[in-house]
């Protein structure tokens, strides 16, 4: 498994991991010697449930750095695993929280046709059960999404639930300016299967939380809980993305007034991500507010993508869907593009 990232990412992740004391044996002594492309150090090595996991820095033929993750099973487990079939190497190697998925949920995921694809392409970061706790996650400045507990961020619907097409676009194109690479080697059918698998993880997560929520309610049946869980992953009305109408003129001063009213509290008066508010995600964790002047938007840099981010909001964050008219949203889009072109 390989994952591309920058030297700065490695150094930052190593320092952060040591400070957090994540019970993993890190090897930092040569991490500062990253200028020597022929002798990259082991970024991290740890053992979990008897499985040795080593993440080694390598350089490909284009000169890009990558992390190659390898697993080594104990001899007994290595011999038995293929025989019993129920043990997935990727699942064994990833840390599983004590309050992890139920046996029924794991069986459902294991039977899904996307299970092997997810294990081959997604487990390194997102973990064996999609909890965002894969072995490579520690080396990333942007935490991988926890599909079990968190909402997908980039959607095209007004209810904040991604369509399969939204998920397929993310899987196929990767995350712009993030650590998630594009997957051009996957067929459209494989990307569709992976999208359905991710949605199934989210549905099971909802089912798990709802089961706990209604544990003392004798009137709510398991069938009703499953129905509610399906409703939570059913996309709503698509946001209509129509271009600016005839006669539309970008008014930067008006766009700035709209921005100051609705966006500056988090993004700052000049879009540098230095607003006074300190937003949290749906799990109470701090959010790194986007610096709009960088021009690096993970949901896409095109005008239609920016329009959808404003129109639909970013689920799981304080950025809710906009109540403004489409014309006002286009004024905001043009102003955001203006900020992205400013020299810092």
N, C-alpha and C positions, 0 to 999 in steps of 0.2 A: 504494500500500500504506500502511495506517495502523496505528499501534500506540499504545495509550494507556499513559501512565505519569505519574509525578508530577514536579514541579519538582525535588524532592530527588534523584530518580533521575537526572535530567539532570546536575545539578551533580556528583553523586558519580561518575557514569560519565565525565564529562569530565575530572575530576581524575585518576581511575584510569587512563584511557587515556593521558593525558599522561605519567604516571609510568611506565607500561608501555612507552611509545615503540613503538606498534604500526605505525609507518611510515604513518600516515594523517595528513593535514593537517587538524588541528582548528581551529576558530574559536572560542576561548573568551572573547574580550574583552567580549562583551555578554551572556554567559551569566548573569551575576549580575543582569541587568536584567529578570528574568522577570515583574516585576509589571506591566509594560506589555503588556497583552494584544494591542495592535495592532501590535507590532513585535517579534515573537519572532525570535531570531537563527537562523542556520544552526547546527545542533548539530554537524554534522560533514560534511566533504566530502573525498573522496579519489578517486584514479584507480587502477583495477586492470585490467591488460591492455588499456589504452587506453579503458576504459569509465569515464566520469565519473559518480560516485554522489554525490548530494546529499540529505541528510536535513534537512528544514526543519520547524521547530516551527510548528504551526498550532493554531487554536482553533475547535472546532465550535460549532454553534448552542446547545448546552447549556452552553458555557463550559469544557468539558473540553479539556485540552491533548492534542495528538496529534503524532506524527511522520510526515510524509509523505515517502516515499522515491521519488526519481525517478532514472532512468538516462538517460544520453546516450551513444549509440554513435558512434564515428568514422564519417564519411560512407561510406567504403568498406564497412565491416562492416555498417552499417545497410542498405545496398543488397543485400549478398550474403546476409545472415542468412536472410531469408525464402526465398531461392532454394535454399540448400543444406539448409535444414530441420533440420540436425543441431545447430545452435547455438541453445541456449535463452538468452534474455537474462538470466534469473535465474541461470543457471549461470555465464555469463560474468562477471556483476557480483560474484559472491560469491568470496571468497578460497578457493582450493582447495589443501589441503596437498600438499606434494611427494609424500607417500606416500598419495595419494588412491585412490579406487576404480579398478579395472581397466577397460579398454575394454569388456570383456564385461559387467561389472556395470553400467556406464553404459548400455549398449545395452539391458540387461534392464529397467532403470528407465525409460528413454525409451519403451519399448514398452508399459509398464504403463498401464492406463486411468486410474490415479490421478495420473499425471505432471503433467498440466496443472492439476489441482485443487491439488496440492501447490505448484506454481509460483505459483499465484494467491493462495493463502491462508497458506502456511507458510514460503516461502523467505526472507522478510525477516529472520526470526530464526534458523530452523533451517538455512539455507543450501541451495544448489542440490542437494546430495547428502545432505542430512539430517545434516551433520556438526556442527551447532550453531554455524556460523560465518557466518551471514547478515549483511548490512550493518547491520542494526539491533541486532545482538547487543551491540555495544559500549556501547549506551545502557541496558542492563538490569542491574539489581543481581543478578537471578537468572539465571545462565547458561542459555541454551536447551539442551535435551537433545540430545546427540550420538547419534542413533539407530544410527549405524554401529558405535560402540564401547561404548555405555553401555546399561544395562538400564532399562526403564521402571520408575518408582518406585511407582505406585499400582495394585496388583493385587488380585485376589480369589481367587488360587489358592495352594495350599500349596507349589508348586515355584517360585514367584516369577516365572512367565512370564504376561504379561497375556493375557487372552482378547480376542477382537475386541470384545466388549461393553465391556471395561475401556477399550480404546483409543477406542472410539466415545464413551463417556461423557466422557473427557478432551477429545476434539476438540469435541464438541457443547457441553459446559458450560464449557470453558476451565479455567484453573487458578485455583482460589479464592485470592484475595489475592495473585495473581501478575500477570505482565504479559500472559499469554495470554488473550485475550478469548474469550467464548462465540461460537459460530457459528450463531445462529438462522436465518441466511439460507441455510444449506445444508440440502438435503433429507436424509432418513434414508439414501437410497441413496448420496448423495454422501459422507456421513460414513462409511458402511460401506466405500466404495471407498478413502477416505483411510486408514482403519484398516488395510486390507489392504496399502496402499502402504507405510505405516510399518513393518508387520511384514516386508515384503519387503526394505526397507532393512536391518533388523536381521538377517534371514537371510543376506543377501549379505555383511554385515559378519562374521558368524560364518564363512561360507564362505571369505572372504578370510584371516582369521586362521588357520583350520584348514589351509588350503593352505600357508601359510608354516610352520606348526608341523610339518607332515608332509612338508616339501619333500625331506628326505633319506630318507624312508621309501618304498622302492619297492613295498612290499606294500600300501599304502593307496591305493586307486584314487580318481579324481575322483568317481565315483558314490558311493563310501562317504563321502567328505567331504561331499557334498551331502546324503546321508541324515542324517549327524550334525548338520549345520547345521539341517535341518528339525526334528530332535529338540529342538534348543536353543530353538526358537521355538514348540514345541508346549505349550500350557498343560496343567497337571496337574489334580489334583482340586480342585474348588471348595471354598473354606472355608465351611462351613455357618454361617450367621449366624442363630442362634435367640435370641429374646429371653430375658431372665432368667426362670428357672423360677418356678412358683407358690411364694409364700412368700419370694421373694428380698428381702433388705433391704440397702440400701447401708450399708456399714460404713466410714466414712471413715478410721478409725484403721487398720483392716486394709488398706484400699486404700493408705494411706500407707506401710505396711510393705512391701507388694508393690512399690510405686513406688521406695522407697529401695533395695530389693534389685536391681531390674532396670533402672531408668530414670535414677536420679539421677546416675550417673557422667557422663552426657552432658548431660542436661537440667537438672542442678543440684538441690539439695535442695528448692527451692521452685518448680521448673519454669521458671526464668527463662532457661534455655539457657546457664547459666554453670557447668556441671559441670567437673570437673578433666580429664576426657578430652578430647582434641582429635581427633575422628574424621575419617577420610579416606574419600573415595569409592573406587570400584573402579579409578580411574586415579591414585590417590594425591593427589588434590586436596582441600584442606580443605573441610569441610562446615559451613555455617552452621546450628547446632543450633536447632531451633524453640523459641521462647519460648512455653511453654504458657499463661502467664498472659495473653498477648495475645488468646487465643481465635481466632487466625487460623491455621487448619489448611488447607494447600493440598490435602490429600486429601479435604476435606469436614469440616464441623463437626457433622454429625448423629451420634447415638450408634452407628448401624450402621457408618458410615464409620470412626469411631474404633476400633470393635471390629475391623474388617478390617485397619486399619493395625497393630494390636497382634498380631492372630492371624496375619497373613501377613507381617508385617515390611515393610521398605522395601528392595527389592532394590537392590544397588549401594552400600549403606551398611552400617555395622556393626549396624544395627537388624535383627536376624534374626527369623524367625517365633517366636512364643511357644510354649513347651512347657507353659504353664499350662493349667489346666482352663478351660472356658468360664465357669464361675461366677467364678473368680478374674479372668478377663479383664473380665467385667462390673464387678467391683469396681474394677478399674483404670480402666475407662471412666468410671465415676461420679466417681472421684477426679480424673481429668484434667479432667472438666467442672467440678468444684469449683475446681481451680486456675485454669481459664479465667475463672471468675467473680470471682476475687479482685482487689481493688484493689491496684494496684502502689504 
